[in-house]
Amino acid sequence: MRSTNMIANAKSILGAIAVVCSAGCVVDDDALEGLELDTTLRAAPESNQSFLGGDVWERDAQWCYHTGSQLHVGDLNGDHRADMLCHDGAGNKWVDLADSNGHFWGTDWKHEVSWCSHPGSKLHLGDYNGDGRDDMLCHDTAGQKWIDYADSNGQFWGTDWSYTDGWCAHAGSELHIGDFNGDGRDDMLCHDTDGQKWIDFANGSGQFWGTDWYYNAGWCYHPGTQLHIGDFNGDYRDDMLCHDAAGQKWIDYANSNGQFLGTDWYYNAGWCHHAGSQLFVGDFNGDGREDMLCHDSAGQKWIDYADSNGQFWGTNWYQNASWCYHAGSQLFVGDFNNSGRSDLLCHDTGNGYKWITFSML
């Protein structure tokens, strides 16, 4: 929405906001406090483009850009639209829920909770109890875990479950989240620099009590590798994709028990390995199988769609979009408008500006 490209003392332009938001915005007075007057109109650092075939949206949101803030994307209220959660170094939380169009108009809920802010802690979103709402899991370098389950309004009020188990805390370990056994609850996978894998499946209450499966796989640990999680073959179980600096790809599909027993597919693709490139996973064509998107520092985009077997054979779609590549920009993938397709959100860490391009591929 280009008419919101004004940085100003928001209280001094409430009349303009009322015109712009005639379709129905909520202005949070608390969020307006402390803004300095600067009525200089500025151009967005890049124009919003409908390069994925759907609508576009943008807003000078000035949201989640303060020092220490981190943006997370997930469906917090269970309406099948991805929302935004802002978490900062003091552990405070803000939620902006997507409206029916997949647009965002400012903070819907906030809590100065000081949760998951201690040194070595990291926040992970996932639906751990299978209620259709993404929850918050805090994991730290000592392997301790805390979960705050989203309530029916997509809000968080403190720890509902915790466990001091020392799980996935050793040097070189990484925690990944996904529903590996297809029971509708997200599980924890621990991967380390030796290629070992551990899984702790969420129980019926969305809790974790230790390793349910382990394999010394020696998989995806050579220099330059990155592990990505997604359901590539559409069987409702998340799989593992290994991508390396040479652009090679390996997939290990989760079996019916949510276990991984080695490479099921490999291709020396040479795809998404040039300087400045980043690999993202999402279902961009809405066929129930997650695809690969390559985004680079020039703002170019490539998509390789998963075929019916969950395999990838090269670029199916390309756009020299020049989108979300300016300094301070971060790209996020999520279905913000409940179309069944993954969209792209660009967040500016310097000023909190937001752009979304919706997919209709």
N, C-alpha and C positions, 0 to 999 in steps of 0.2 A: 504494500500500500504506500505509494510514493508520497502522499500528502502527510505521512507521519515521519518524513525524513527531517524533522526539525528538532534540534537539541535546544531545549528551553526549560525555564522554570515551569513545570507542568501545571501548577496552579494558576499561572498567568494566562494559560491558553486553554482552559477548560472548555470555553465556548467552541474553539476549533475542534477539540477532541470530541465534543458532543456531536458535531456535524459529521466528522469522520466516522464515528462509531454509531451512527444512527441505526445500524443493523443490530446493535446490542453488544456493547463492551461494558466492562466493569472497571472503573477507575479506583484503584486502591489508594486512599489518601495517605496511608502510612508509607506506601512506597514512594510518594512524591516528596516527602520531607528531605530537605538538605540538597535538593537539586539547584545548581547555580544557573542564573539567568544568562542565556546565550542564544539569541534568536537568529543566529547565522544558519541559513539553509545550507545543507551540504549534499553533495552527490554521493550516492552509495558507491563503494569502491568497485563495484561491478554491477551490471544490470541483471535483474532476474530474468530467466529465460525458461520457456517451456520446452526444454530439450528432451524431456522424457515423455512428451505427448499429452500431459495433463495440464491442469491449472498451475498458476504460480502465486506465491504470497510472500510478502516481506513486511517487516516492521522494525522501526527503530525502538526496539523493546527495552534497551538499556537494562538487560536482565542477565544475571549470573556472569558478571565480568569483573567483580571486585577481586582484590588480591586473595589468592588461595582458593578461589571458587572452581568447581568442576561441574560440568554439565553431564547428566546421565539421561538416557532415553529408555522408556519402558511404559507398558500399559498399567498404570497405577490404580485406576478405578474400574477396570474390567469392562470397558465399553468397546474393546477391540480397536481402539485408537491409541497410538503411542503418545505419551505425555512427556513433559520435561521435569526433571528433578534437579535442583541445584544444591550441592553439598559443598561446604567450605572447610577451611582448616580449623575453624573453631567448632566444627560439628553441627552447625546450624543447617536447617533444611527449608527449602522453598519448593512448592509444587505449582506448576502451571499446567492445567488440564487442557487437552485439545478440545476445541468445540466441535460441533457436528460437521464442520467443513474442514477440520484438521488445522485450524488456525489457533493462535495463542494471543491472549490479550493481557497477560500479567498474572501476578501471584494470586492463586486461589486459596492457598493454605501455606502457613509458615510456622515453624517451631524452633525456638532457640534451645535445641535439645542437647548440644555438645555430645553428639553420638558419633562414634567412629572417627575420632579426631586425634587419638593418641599416636605417638611416633610408631611408624611401621604398619599402621592400619590402612586397609584399602576397602572401598565399598564396591559390592557386586549386586546388581539387580537380577532377580529371577523369581519365577512363580514356584516357590518351594512347597507350598501346601496345596497346590492344585485348585485354587478357588477362582482362577482366571485373572487374578490381580498380581502384578509384580511386587515382590517384597524386597527389603533391604537385608543383605548379609554383610557383616563386617568380619574380615579375616585379617589377622595380624602376623607379624614375622615370628611370633612365638607359637603360631598354629591355633590360637584361640579363635572361637567363632561366637558371634552374636547374631540373632535374627530379630528383626522388627517386622511383623507381618502387616501388610496394608489392611486397613479396615474397609468397610463397605463404601466409604467416601474417598478412598485412595489417600488416606492420611496415616501418619505414623506417630505413635505416642510413647515409644520406648521399647526396651528389650522384652521380647516375649519368650525367648529361648536362648540359652548360652551353654557352651561346653568348652572346657579347657582340655583339649585332647592332643595338642601338639601335632596336628595333622597338616601335612603339606607346608612344613616350616623349615625343612632342611635347605642348605645352600643349593642354589640353582633350580629350586622348585617354582612352579607357576600354578596358580589355581584358575581353572576354567569351569564355566557353568553351562549346562545343557541338559535336556531331557533324553538320556541315553537309552532308557528301557521303555520309553513310550507310554508311561503311566500318567502323563499330564502334570507331573511334578518335576521341577528342575533338580538335577543332581550336581555333585561336585566331582570334577576330574582333576587329579594332580599329575602334572607332567614335569619331568626334570631334564637337566642337561645331559643325563646318561640315556635318555629316551625311555625311562621307566614310566609306567602308568599305574595309577591307583584310582579307583572309583568308590565313592561313598554315595549310595543311593538314598534319596530322601524317603523316609518312611511315611506312613499314612497321615501323620500329623505334620509333615514338613520339617522333620528333625533329622539330625545326622549323628550317628553313634560310632563311626569308625569304618575302616576299609571293608567293603563288601566284595571287591575284586581287585586283583593285582596281576600285572604281567610285566616281566622284564623284557619289554618289547624291543629296545634298541631302535626306536622309531622316531624320526623327526628330531634328530639331535645333532646332525652335522652342522658345521659353521654356516651361518646365514639362513637357517631355517626359521620358519614361523608356523605355529599351530593355529588353525582356525576351526571353529565348531559350527556345524550347520546340518540341516536335514537335506542332503543333496539328492537322494533317491525317492523322497516323498513317502517314506514308510512310517512317519511320525516319530522316528528315533533319530536323534542327532548323531552325526558322523564326525570323523576327524579328517581334515584336509591339511596336508603339509605342503608349504610353498617355500621355495628357497631363492637365494640371490641370483641363481641362474635361470629362474622362471620355471623350474621343474615342478610337477605336481604329483602328489601321491594321495590316495584316499583309502582309508580303512573304514568300511561301513560297519555300524553297530549291528551285532547279530540280535536274534530275538530275545536274548537275555541282557542286552545292553552292554555287551563285552566286545573287545577288539582283539583280533588275533593276527593282525598283520595286513600288509598291503593287498587290497582287492583290485586296485586300478592305478596305473601309472602312465604319465605322458611327459615326455621331454618337450614341453610346450614352448619354452622360451617366452613366456607370457607374463607381462607385468613385472619386469625386472630391471627396467631402465632407471637411470638416476632420477630420484624424486618421485618414484611411483609408490603407491600404497594399494594393497589389496583389501577389499571389503566384501562381505557376504550378505546377500539378501535375495528375496524372491521378487524380482523386478517384473516378471511377466505373469505372475499370479497363478502358476500351474501347480503350486504346492511343493515345488522343489527349489531349493536355494541355489542362486547363481553367483557368479563371481563378477565384481565390478572393480576395474582398475582406474584409479584417480591419480593424476600426477601434479607436479608443482607448476605446470603451465595451465592447469584447469581442464585438461583433456579427460575424456571418459571413454572407457571401453567396457562392454559387457560380453561375457561368454555364458550363454544359457546352459544350464544342466539339461542333458538329453533325458529320454525316458528311463535310461539306466543309471542316471546320476553321474554321467561322465561329461568331460569337457574337451572340445576339439578345436578351440580357437575362437577368435572374435566374431560375434554375431551382430554386434551393433557398436557404432563409434560416433562420437560427437566431439568436435573441437569446441567445447562449450565455454572455455575461459571462465569457469565458474568455481568459486570457493578455492581460490589459490593465492589470494592476497595475504600479506603478512598478518599473522594472528588468527587466520581462519581455521576452523575445525569442521570436518565433515562427519555427519551422523546418518545412519540408515535406520528407517522405521516406517511402519504403515500408519501415517498420521490421520488419514481420513477414512480408514476402514474400507478400503477398496479391494483388499486382498493382495495388493502389490506394495512392494517396498518403495518408499519415497526417499528423497535426499533433503537433509536439513543442513544449512551452513550457519555456523555460529561464529561471531567475531569476538574473540577473547579480549580485545582492546576496548570495545564500546558496547557490547551486548546486542548488537544488531543481529537479526535473524532473517534468513531467506529459506523458503521451501519450494522445491519443484516436485510436483506430484507425478507419479508414473501412471501412464495408460498404455504401456508397451504390450 
